[in-house]
């Protein structure tokens, strides 16, 4: 998927995700290099580092949790309403 909606949903649910470096999910995880990978070996290293270090895992989850607020339903509705409320129809001359 282009944006990474499934990744955003998993992050919002509190999951630690490790997306490939090439897609829209990079933005979903705030471009955190500790989570991104380009090769299978790099993916294994990222998952191993997080699973073997509780402090790192907690730091990553905390940062993701803060960043995930950008993808909340409440934020979407609020910003959508602001756009609609500020919309002005085009002037016809």
C-alpha positions in Angstrom: 0.0 0.0 0.0 1.2 3.5 -0.8 0.8 5.3 2.5 1.0 2.5 5.1 -2.4 2.5 6.6 -2.0 -1.0 8.1 1.3 0.2 9.6 -0.4 3.3 11.0 -3.2 1.1 12.6 -0.6 -1.2 14.1 1.3 1.7 15.6 -1.9 3.2 16.9 -2.6 -0.1 18.6 0.8 0.0 20.4 2.7 -2.4 18.2 6.4 -2.1 17.4 6.7 -2.3 13.6 9.6 -2.7 11.3 8.7 -1.4 7.8 10.8 -1.6 4.7 12.7 1.6 4.0 11.1 2.1 0.6 7.4 2.9 1.3 5.0 5.3 2.9 5.4 3.5 6.2 8.7 5.3 6.7 6.7 8.4 7.6 4.4 6.4 9.8 7.3 5.4 12.0 8.8 9.0 11.9 11.7 7.8 9.8 13.2 6.1 12.9 16.4 4.3 11.6 16.2 1.7 14.3 13.0 0.4 12.7 13.7 0.7 9.0 15.4 -1.9 6.9 16.5 -2.5 3.3 17.7 -6.1 3.4 16.6 -9.2 5.2 19.8 -9.2 7.3 19.1 -5.6 8.3 15.5 -6.5 9.2 16.7 -9.4 11.4 19.2 -7.1 13.1 16.6 -4.4 13.8 14.1 -6.9 15.3 16.9 -8.6 17.3 18.2 -5.3 18.7 14.7 -4.3 19.9 13.7 -7.7 21.2 17.0 -8.1 23.1 17.1 -4.6 24.7 14.0 -3.8 26.9 15.2 -0.2 27.3 15.5 0.4 23.5 12.2 -1.3 23.0 10.5 1.0 25.5 12.1 4.1 24.0 11.0 3.1 20.5 7.5 2.4 21.7 7.3 5.7 23.6 8.4 7.6 20.5 6.1 5.8 18.2 3.2 6.3 20.6 3.8 10.1 20.6 4.1 10.1 16.8 1.1 7.9 16.3 -1.2 10.6 17.7 -0.9 12.2 14.2 -2.9 9.3 12.9 -5.8 9.4 15.3 -9.4 9.6 14.2 -10.0 12.6 16.4 -7.2 14.6 14.7 -8.5 13.6 11.3 -12.0 14.8 12.2 -10.8 18.0 13.8 -8.6 18.9 10.8 -11.2 18.0 8.3 -13.8 20.2 10.0 -11.3 23.1 10.1 -10.8 22.7 6.3 -14.6 22.6 5.7 -15.2 25.5 8.0 -12.6 27.6 6.2 -13.7 26.7 2.7 -15.0 29.6 0.6 -16.9 28.8 -2.6 -15.3 30.3 -5.7 -16.6 33.7 -6.7 -18.5 33.6 -10.0 -18.2 36.8 -12.0 
